[in-house]
Amino acid sequence: QVQLVESGGGLVQAGDSLRLSCTASGHTGGYLGLGWFRQAPGKEEKDREFVAAISWIGTRTYTAQHVKDRFTVSRDNAKGTLYLQMNNLKPEDTAVYYCAAGTPPLLEKVNAWGQGTLVTVSS
C-alpha cells in the first residue's frame, strides 16, 4: 500500500506559477505509476481529469494535451516526492489537485489517492 500527501496549493492570479508536491511512502515499487488528477468545482469524483503521470523508475512522462505546454511532472526518488510545476496558470485550472498511484503509464486504475490540494486561480 502506498500513502500520498499533497502540498503546495493556494490562491494565485492568472499568469502565476505554482508547484505542487506529493510525498509518497509505503510500497513505491518499480512498476508503480504516479501522477496528478484534478477535480474542478462542481464536478464529481468520477469526473476527475487526468493531468500528468510518471513512472517511479525511468524517465517517461505523460501530460494531458491541453496543459502540456504549461505543466511539467517530475519526481525525486531520493526524497520520495512527486512534483507538478504549473506555469501561466489560468482561471480554468482552478480545481482540487490529487496525487494518485496506479497502473502505469496513464494510471488507468488508481490504487491510492492523496487528500487533495486546492488551487484557485483568479482572473
Buried (B, 14 or more C-beta within 10 A) or exposed (E): EBEBBBBBBEEBEEEBEBEBBBBBEEEBEEEBBBBBBBBEEEEEEEEBBBBBBBBBBEEEBBBBEEBEEBBBBBBEEEEBBBBBBBBEBEEEBBBBBBBBBBBBBBBEEBBBBBEBBBBBBEE
